[in-house]
Amino acid sequence: MILFEELAAAVLLVSWVAFVVAVLTKAFYNWMRSRGIKHDVAVYYNRKLIHILAGGVCAVAVPFLFKTAILPFMMAMSLAVLTFTLRKMNRVMYWFQIEENFYEVSFCIMWGTIITLGWFISGDLWFGAIPVLFMSIGDAVTGVARNLVYGKRTKSWLGNLIMAAFSMSIGAALGVAGILAGGAASFVEHFDFRLVDDNVIVPLVSFLILAFAKIYAPWMLNL
């Protein structure tokens, strides 16, 4: 049964995401461009800002505001459909979207899927929220760090070490398996995979490690 409080929380979080995507990051893009920052760089920073403020903040909020993953899943899939539809209508939001890829769509799908699967197999919303935080904040932190150091989008072990420091720290909340999952997520992020992007591989690999521990080595989890 979905409680009224959960419905109110869902409306609040969707409104927050809409504000971040349509207002805050657009204003930030205009500010960056006025300071001479190149379009591609401004777009990249905005994508990472959305990762943190939309994906990350909502992932942290979900275990506190919801009893089940039903509404979070519906929210994520609705946003995935919306962003996909806008692209098909050639209404690309230039301040954060890139015409040649659909990564924000896969981000929404994986956000909702991992949180839902985590809740389904463990009954604990943190089980899926932690891998989503590896994707939302961990991946964003490493991307921003690499851009600040190298001035462009590139892969480097420096960024992955920073991601590992964050991801393994928050993964510790789930125990040894969480630490291992955070480390693995930080490692696989370094590589470019032809068929899948980071928004898929990072949460998927870390979630599979947690799921394996849940089934075969529950002593490795703090649940």
N, C-alpha and C positions, 0 to 999 in steps of 0.2 A: 504493500500500500504506500502510495506517494503522499507525503504529508504536505500541508499548505506551506509550512516553513521551507520545505525543499523547493516548492514551486517559486516562492519569493526569492530564494537564494539563486535559483536558475536564472530568473529574470535579471537579478542584480549582476551576476557574472557575465551574462550575455551583453548587458548594457555596458559593462566595463570593457569587454573585448571590443565592442563597437566604438567606444570612445578612443581606445588605444589605436585601433586600426584606421578609423576615419578622421579623427581629429588630432590627437597628440602626435602621431608619427608624421602626418602630413605637415603639421606646423614645424616639426623638427627637421623634416626634409627641406622645407623652404629656408629655415635658419641656416642649415648646413650649406646649401647652395649659395646663400647670400654671403657666406664666409669663404667662398671659392672652392669648396669641396666638390670633387667631381661627382657627376650623377651616379655612376656605378658604385662608388664608395658610399655615398649617402644612402643609396638603396640597401646596400649590404648592412650598414649600421642599423637601419630601420628594421630590417628583417630580424636581426638579433635582438633588437629592443622589443619587438613583438614576441619573439621567443620567450623572453624573460617576463615581460609585464602581462602578456595575455596567457601564454601557455604555462609559464612557471607559477605565476600568482594564482591562477585558477587551479592548478594541480595541488598546490599547498592548501587551498581553501576547501577542496572537495572532501577530504576526510573529516573536516570539522563541520561541514554544512549539510552533508548528505548521509543517509543511512544505507543506500544502495547506489549502484552505478548506473541505474536506468536513466535518470535525467542527465547526468554528465555525458553519457553515450549519445543521447538524443541531441544534446547541445553541440557536441563535436561533429556529428554527422550532418547536422543542419548547416553548420559553418562550412563544412567540406563541400556540400552541394551548392551553397551560395557562392563560394569563391570559384568553383568550377564553372557554374552557370555564367557568372560575370565574365569569365575569360572567353567562354564560347560566344558571348554577345559582344566581344571585342571592347569590353569596358575594363581594361586593365588599370589597376590602381598603381600608377607609375611610381609613386613614392616608396613602394616596397615590393611590388611584383616584378618579376622578370619574364618577358614574353616567351623565352625559349624553354622554360621549365614550369612544372606544376608543383613545386616542392611544398608550398603552403597548403595545398590540398592534401598531400600525403601526411603532412604534419598533423592536420586536424583528424584524419582517419586513424593514424597511429595513436594519437593522444587518447581518443575515445576507446579504441580497441584494447590498448594495453591496460588502461584503468579498469575496463570492464572485465577482461580476462583475469586480471589480478584479483578482483573482488570475487569473481566466480569460483576460482580454485582455492581461495584462502578465507573469504568472508571479511577480509580487511582491505579497505580502500588504499591504505598506504602501500600495500604490496604492488599495486600497479602505478601508484603515484610516484614512487621513487624512481623507477626506470624512466618515467615521463620527465622527471626533473633532470635526469642525465641528458635527455634530448633538449629540453627547454632551456635550462640554465647552463649546464655543463658545456654543451656544444656551443652555446652563444658566447660564453666566457672565452673559450679557446679561439673562436673566430675573431672576436674583438681584439684579443691579445695579439694575434698574428697580424691583423691589419695595422695595429699601432706600431708594431716592430718593423714590419716589412712594407707597409704602405699599400698592400694589395691583398687580394684573396689568394692564399696559398696554404699548403700543408706544411707543418713543421712540428718536430717533437717538443719544442718549447711550449707550444699551445696545448699539446696533448698532456704534458706534465701538469700544466695549470688545471686542465680539465680533470685530470686524475685526482689532484689534491682536493678539488671540490666534490667530485662524484664519490670518491671513496670515503670522504668524511660523512656525507649524508647517507651513503649506503650503509654505514656502520649502524644506523638506526635499526636495520633489519638483521644485523649480526654479521658473521663471517661471510655468509653468502652475499650479503649486500655489498661488502667491501670488494669481494671478488668481481661482482657484477659491475661495480663502478669502475674498477680497473680495466675490465674487458671492454666496456663501453668506450673508455678513453683511448684504448689501443686501436679498436676497429675504426674509430672516427678518423684516424690518420690516413686511411686508404680510400681511394676512389673506386667504387664498384660500378660497373657499366649499367647494370640493370636496376639497381636500387640506390637511393640517396641516403644521406646520413639520418634523415628523419625516420627512415625505416630501419636501417641496420643497427643504429645505436640503441633504441628502446627494445628492439626485438632480441638482440643478442643478450642484453642484460636481463630481460624478462625470462628468457629460456634458462639462464643460469639459476635464477630464483625459483622457477618452476621445477627444475631438476632437483634442487635442494629440498623443496617442499615435499616432493614425492619420495626421493631416495635418501636424503640426508637432513631430516627436519631439525637435527641438533645444530645445524649451521644457521638456523633462523631464529630471530627473537620475536616469535609470534605465538 
